[in-house]
Amino acid sequence: MIALRGVTKRFGATVALDSVSLDVRPGATHVLLGSSGSGKSTVLRLILGLAAPDAGIVEVDGTAVEAATRGRLVARMGYVVQDGGLYPHLTARGNAALAAEAQRWPRARIDARVAELASMAGLDAGMLGRYPRELSGGQRQRVGLVRALMLDPPILLLDEPLGALDPIVRAELQDQLGRLFTALAKTVVLVTHDVREAARLGRTITLMTAGRVVQHGTFADLVERPAGPFVTQFLTAQTLATPAAPAR
């Protein structure tokens, strides 16, 4: 389980998180939802140990994330960012294989794992020899996902992974991710500002604004039992042509 307990984080005079507490259950897909500046990406940075809280504690599987434990804990996490975050001088296969090569896996094992994950992620094998500049946004995102899953980490963190994609590709990848999350049964924390994406993918949703948690719950909870006017305002601010069914 991932847990934040009374976490506050400041960057200079800016309060990024203000006494935030939340729990991410093992094997669940937990969505952090909110507009830009709400603090949701800062939560991921704290889980990864890329920043330290000014107050409170961040725990992964009962262990506090701090300098002495970060290496061991981060090894249990896969991280996916917008547009894949790929190295431009490496092919798609080279990007995907980085972590396994660092672990000195045999070439045959690496090739088999890349092929397995590429198939699961809907990435055509013919794309693996291309460089990031030769791939579409959706293809780069799939390579980033394959790279994050290469070592089979139990935890997957995704920071606005589909934010730069056009609506058709985005919807296709949302469906792909939903199937993957179900099949792999990993603990997933996904950051997004998109209400439809949260509804499609999140078993639990944490809505944030100005560094604070407004409400935790299912999508149905937020719609039918909003904690306050802001919840309804946020959900209705984005026009949903075809409302997505809540994730199960």
C-alpha positions, 0 to 999 in steps of 0.5 A: 500500500501507498500512504500519505499522512498529513503531508505538506510540501512547499516550493519557496512561498508556494504551498504545493500540498497542504496536509494531504492524507490518502491511501492507495490500496494494493492492486487498485487503480487510484486516480489523482484528479485536478487542474494544473497546480492542484498538487497531484504531480507533487504527490507522485514526486514524493512517492518516488522520493524526488522530493521530500515532504516538509511535514508528514510522512510518505510510506510504500508498503509500510516503509517511509520514503526517505534517502536511506530507503529510496533506492530499494523502494523506487526499484518497485516502481515503474514511472510513465510521463507525458509523451513517454519521456524517451531518450532520443538517441535510442530506438524504441527497443533501446529505450524499453530495454534500459532497465533490464540491461542495467540489471544485466539480463541476457539478451534473449531474455530482454528480447522476449520481454520486450516482445511480450510487453509490446504485444500487450501494449498494442505496439507493432513489433516493426516500430521497435527499431525506430527512434522516438522522432519517427514515432507518433505520440501514441506509439511513444507513449506505448514505448514508455509504458513498456519501459516502465513495465520491463522489470515487472514492478508491483507499482505503476505511477503515471503522470498525465500519460495521455495529456498530449494525445489527440482525442481519438488516440487518447480514447484508444489508449485509455481502453488499452490501459484499462485492460492492462491494469486489469490483466496485470493487477498492479497498484496504479497511481494515475495523475490526470486533469481529465474527468472522463479518463478518471471515470474510465480508469479509476477504482478510487478517485482523489479530487484535489485543488490548491494542494488540498484533497476535496474528496476521495471516492468512486466516480459515482460517489463524486457525482451522486454524493459530492463533498461540496459545490466545487466537486460538481463544478469541476465535474461539469466543467468538462463536457462529456459527450458520452459519459463514461461508466465508472471503473469497477 
